[in-house]
Amino acid sequence: MQPLLTVSETITRLLPRFLFLLHFFPPELTFKMLK
């Protein structure tokens, strides 16, 4: 197993969703949802 590769894959998969949220919601609201 390669932890770094796993983390990279996870970020690659989650990043589009994060950008999708930022596109429709203000950054402040998005950060509140994440917390």
PDB file of N, CA, C and O in Angstrom:
ATOM      1  N   MET A   1       0.842  -1.212   0.000  1.00  0.00           N
ATOM      2  CA  MET A   1       0.000   0.000   0.000  1.00  0.00           C
ATOM      3  C   MET A   1       0.876   1.261   0.000  1.00  0.00           C
ATOM      4  O   MET A   1       1.929   1.303   0.637  1.00  0.00           O
ATOM      5  N   GLN A   2       0.424   2.266  -0.715  1.00  0.00           N
ATOM      6  CA  GLN A   2       1.143   3.540  -0.758  1.00  0.00           C
ATOM      7  C   GLN A   2       0.242   4.650  -0.224  1.00  0.00           C
ATOM      8  O   GLN A   2      -0.597   5.173  -0.957  1.00  0.00           O
ATOM      9  N   PRO A   3       0.408   5.011   1.044  1.00  0.00           N
ATOM     10  CA  PRO A   3      -0.450   6.025   1.685  1.00  0.00           C
ATOM     11  C   PRO A   3      -0.502   7.333   0.903  1.00  0.00           C
ATOM     12  O   PRO A   3      -1.567   7.934   0.762  1.00  0.00           O
ATOM     13  N   LEU A   4       0.652   7.775   0.392  1.00  0.00           N
ATOM     14  CA  LEU A   4       0.683   9.040  -0.339  1.00  0.00           C
ATOM     15  C   LEU A   4      -0.192   8.975  -1.584  1.00  0.00           C
ATOM     16  O   LEU A   4      -0.900   9.926  -1.917  1.00  0.00           O
ATOM     17  N   LEU A   5      -0.129   7.845  -2.257  1.00  0.00           N
ATOM     18  CA  LEU A   5      -0.942   7.677  -3.455  1.00  0.00           C
ATOM     19  C   LEU A   5      -2.423   7.678  -3.084  1.00  0.00           C
ATOM     20  O   LEU A   5      -3.254   8.253  -3.788  1.00  0.00           O
ATOM     21  N   THR A   6      -2.735   7.029  -1.973  1.00  0.00           N
ATOM     22  CA  THR A   6      -4.124   6.977  -1.526  1.00  0.00           C
ATOM     23  C   THR A   6      -4.638   8.377  -1.210  1.00  0.00           C
ATOM     24  O   THR A   6      -5.754   8.739  -1.584  1.00  0.00           O
ATOM     25  N   VAL A   7      -3.819   9.154  -0.521  1.00  0.00           N
ATOM     26  CA  VAL A   7      -4.211  10.528  -0.188  1.00  0.00           C
ATOM     27  C   VAL A   7      -4.389  11.354  -1.450  1.00  0.00           C
ATOM     28  O   VAL A   7      -5.328  12.142  -1.556  1.00  0.00           O
ATOM     29  N   SER A   8      -3.492  11.174  -2.400  1.00  0.00           N
ATOM     30  CA  SER A   8      -3.583  11.910  -3.666  1.00  0.00           C
ATOM     31  C   SER A   8      -4.872  11.552  -4.400  1.00  0.00           C
ATOM     32  O   SER A   8      -5.548  12.426  -4.942  1.00  0.00           O
ATOM     33  N   GLU A   9      -5.202  10.280  -4.416  1.00  0.00           N
ATOM     34  CA  GLU A   9      -6.432   9.849  -5.088  1.00  0.00           C
ATOM     35  C   GLU A   9      -7.654  10.427  -4.390  1.00  0.00           C
ATOM     36  O   GLU A   9      -8.610  10.849  -5.040  1.00  0.00           O
ATOM     37  N   THR A  10      -7.615  10.442  -3.051  1.00  0.00           N
ATOM     38  CA  THR A  10      -8.740  10.975  -2.294  1.00  0.00           C
ATOM     39  C   THR A  10      -8.933  12.459  -2.583  1.00  0.00           C
ATOM     40  O   THR A  10     -10.057  12.916  -2.795  1.00  0.00           O
ATOM     41  N   ILE A  11      -7.840  13.203  -2.589  1.00  0.00           N
ATOM     42  CA  ILE A  11      -7.914  14.644  -2.875  1.00  0.00           C
ATOM     43  C   ILE A  11      -8.424  14.870  -4.295  1.00  0.00           C
ATOM     44  O   ILE A  11      -9.244  15.755  -4.542  1.00  0.00           O
ATOM     45  N   THR A  12      -7.929  14.064  -5.211  1.00  0.00           N
ATOM     46  CA  THR A  12      -8.350  14.208  -6.607  1.00  0.00           C
ATOM     47  C   THR A  12      -9.848  13.964  -6.756  1.00  0.00           C
ATOM     48  O   THR A  12     -10.506  14.591  -7.585  1.00  0.00           O
ATOM     49  N   ARG A  13     -10.373  13.065  -5.962  1.00  0.00           N
ATOM     50  CA  ARG A  13     -11.812  12.749  -6.044  1.00  0.00           C
ATOM     51  C   ARG A  13     -12.655  13.796  -5.336  1.00  0.00           C
ATOM     52  O   ARG A  13     -13.752  14.116  -5.793  1.00  0.00           O
ATOM     53  N   LEU A  14     -12.157  14.336  -4.223  1.00  0.00           N
ATOM     54  CA  LEU A  14     -12.936  15.294  -3.436  1.00  0.00           C
ATOM     55  C   LEU A  14     -12.830  16.721  -3.962  1.00  0.00           C
ATOM     56  O   LEU A  14     -13.739  17.527  -3.767  1.00  0.00           O
ATOM     57  N   LEU A  15     -11.730  17.029  -4.622  1.00  0.00           N
ATOM     58  CA  LEU A  15     -11.527  18.396  -5.104  1.00  0.00           C
ATOM     59  C   LEU A  15     -12.634  18.870  -6.045  1.00  0.00           C
ATOM     60  O   LEU A  15     -13.123  19.986  -5.872  1.00  0.00           O
ATOM     61  N   PRO A  16     -13.052  18.073  -7.036  1.00  0.00           N
ATOM     62  CA  PRO A  16     -14.155  18.509  -7.913  1.00  0.00           C
ATOM     63  C   PRO A  16     -15.430  18.825  -7.120  1.00  0.00           C
ATOM     64  O   PRO A  16     -16.139  19.779  -7.440  1.00  0.00           O
ATOM     65  N   ARG A  17     -15.718  18.025  -6.090  1.00  0.00           N
ATOM     66  CA  ARG A  17     -16.914  18.280  -5.283  1.00  0.00           C
ATOM     67  C   ARG A  17     -16.767  19.583  -4.520  1.00  0.00           C
ATOM     68  O   ARG A  17     -17.719  20.355  -4.405  1.00  0.00           O
ATOM     69  N   PHE A  18     -15.562  19.827  -3.994  1.00  0.00           N
ATOM     70  CA  PHE A  18     -15.306  21.050  -3.240  1.00  0.00           C
ATOM     71  C   PHE A  18     -15.455  22.269  -4.147  1.00  0.00           C
ATOM     72  O   PHE A  18     -16.067  23.265  -3.761  1.00  0.00           O
ATOM     73  N   LEU A  19     -14.894  22.185  -5.354  1.00  0.00           N
ATOM     74  CA  LEU A  19     -15.008  23.291  -6.312  1.00  0.00           C
ATOM     75  C   LEU A  19     -16.456  23.465  -6.746  1.00  0.00           C
ATOM     76  O   LEU A  19     -16.905  24.582  -7.000  1.00  0.00           O
ATOM     77  N   PHE A  20     -17.176  22.369  -6.831  1.00  0.00           N
ATOM     78  CA  PHE A  20     -18.590  22.423  -7.197  1.00  0.00           C
ATOM     79  C   PHE A  20     -19.382  23.207  -6.150  1.00  0.00           C
ATOM     80  O   PHE A  20     -20.254  24.008  -6.485  1.00  0.00           O
ATOM     81  N   LEU A  21     -19.059  22.959  -4.865  1.00  0.00           N
ATOM     82  CA  LEU A  21     -19.730  23.686  -3.783  1.00  0.00           C
ATOM     83  C   LEU A  21     -19.359  25.158  -3.806  1.00  0.00           C
ATOM     84  O   LEU A  21     -20.215  26.023  -3.617  1.00  0.00           O
ATOM     85  N   LEU A  22     -18.093  25.440  -4.036  1.00  0.00           N
ATOM     86  CA  LEU A  22     -17.641  26.840  -4.068  1.00  0.00           C
ATOM     87  C   LEU A  22     -18.296  27.602  -5.211  1.00  0.00           C
ATOM     88  O   LEU A  22     -18.488  28.816  -5.132  1.00  0.00           O
ATOM     89  N   HIS A  23     -18.635  26.889  -6.262  1.00  0.00           N
ATOM     90  CA  HIS A  23     -19.242  27.544  -7.424  1.00  0.00           C
ATOM     91  C   HIS A  23     -20.658  28.022  -7.108  1.00  0.00           C
ATOM     92  O   HIS A  23     -21.110  29.029  -7.654  1.00  0.00           O
ATOM     93  N   PHE A  24     -21.362  27.303  -6.226  1.00  0.00           N
ATOM     94  CA  PHE A  24     -22.748  27.642  -5.929  1.00  0.00           C
ATOM     95  C   PHE A  24     -22.943  28.306  -4.571  1.00  0.00           C
ATOM     96  O   PHE A  24     -23.933  29.002  -4.346  1.00  0.00           O
ATOM     97  N   PHE A  25     -21.978  28.082  -3.656  1.00  0.00           N
ATOM     98  CA  PHE A  25     -22.105  28.663  -2.322  1.00  0.00           C
ATOM     99  C   PHE A  25     -20.929  29.590  -2.035  1.00  0.00           C
ATOM    100  O   PHE A  25     -19.827  29.365  -2.536  1.00  0.00           O
ATOM    101  N   PRO A  26     -21.154  30.625  -1.236  1.00  0.00           N
ATOM    102  CA  PRO A  26     -20.047  31.495  -0.827  1.00  0.00           C
ATOM    103  C   PRO A  26     -19.024  30.684  -0.025  1.00  0.00           C
ATOM    104  O   PRO A  26     -19.402  29.771   0.709  1.00  0.00           O
ATOM    105  N   PRO A  27     -17.747  31.004  -0.157  1.00  0.00           N
ATOM    106  CA  PRO A  27     -16.689  30.278   0.559  1.00  0.00           C
ATOM    107  C   PRO A  27     -16.948  30.198   2.057  1.00  0.00           C
ATOM    108  O   PRO A  27     -16.690  29.167   2.678  1.00  0.00           O
ATOM    109  N   GLU A  28     -17.448  31.262   2.631  1.00  0.00           N
ATOM    110  CA  GLU A  28     -17.691  31.260   4.078  1.00  0.00           C
ATOM    111  C   GLU A  28     -18.718  30.198   4.457  1.00  0.00           C
ATOM    112  O   GLU A  28     -18.539  29.480   5.441  1.00  0.00           O
ATOM    113  N   LEU A  29     -19.787  30.100   3.682  1.00  0.00           N
ATOM    114  CA  LEU A  29     -20.821  29.107   3.967  1.00  0.00           C
ATOM    115  C   LEU A  29     -20.264  27.693   3.785  1.00  0.00           C
ATOM    116  O   LEU A  29     -20.570  26.793   4.568  1.00  0.00           O
ATOM    117  N   THR A  30     -19.452  27.505   2.757  1.00  0.00           N
ATOM    118  CA  THR A  30     -18.859  26.194   2.504  1.00  0.00           C
ATOM    119  C   THR A  30     -17.962  25.767   3.660  1.00  0.00           C
ATOM    120  O   THR A  30     -18.014  24.617   4.095  1.00  0.00           O
ATOM    121  N   PHE A  31     -17.140  26.691   4.157  1.00  0.00           N
ATOM    122  CA  PHE A  31     -16.243  26.357   5.263  1.00  0.00           C
ATOM    123  C   PHE A  31     -17.045  26.026   6.516  1.00  0.00           C
ATOM    124  O   PHE A  31     -16.652  25.148   7.284  1.00  0.00           O
ATOM    125  N   LYS A  32     -18.161  26.712   6.734  1.00  0.00           N
ATOM    126  CA  LYS A  32     -18.996  26.408   7.899  1.00  0.00           C
ATOM    127  C   LYS A  32     -19.589  25.010   7.773  1.00  0.00           C
ATOM    128  O   LYS A  32     -19.710  24.283   8.759  1.00  0.00           O
ATOM    129  N   MET A  33     -19.955  24.646   6.556  1.00  0.00           N
ATOM    130  CA  MET A  33     -20.517  23.306   6.335  1.00  0.00           C
ATOM    131  C   MET A  33     -19.462  22.231   6.587  1.00  0.00           C
ATOM    132  O   MET A  33     -19.767  21.166   7.125  1.00  0.00           O
ATOM    133  N   LEU A  34     -18.219  22.516   6.196  1.00  0.00           N
ATOM    134  CA  LEU A  34     -17.147  21.537   6.390  1.00  0.00           C
ATOM    135  C   LEU A  34     -16.829  21.364   7.867  1.00  0.00           C
ATOM    136  O   LEU A  34     -16.460  20.273   8.302  1.00  0.00           O
ATOM    137  N   LYS A  35     -16.969  22.436   8.637  1.00  0.00           N
ATOM    138  CA  LYS A  35     -16.694  22.353  10.068  1.00  0.00           C
ATOM    139  C   LYS A  35     -17.945  21.877  10.779  1.00  0.00           C
ATOM    140  O   LYS A  35     -17.944  21.733  12.001  1.00  0.00           O
TER     141      LYS A  35
END
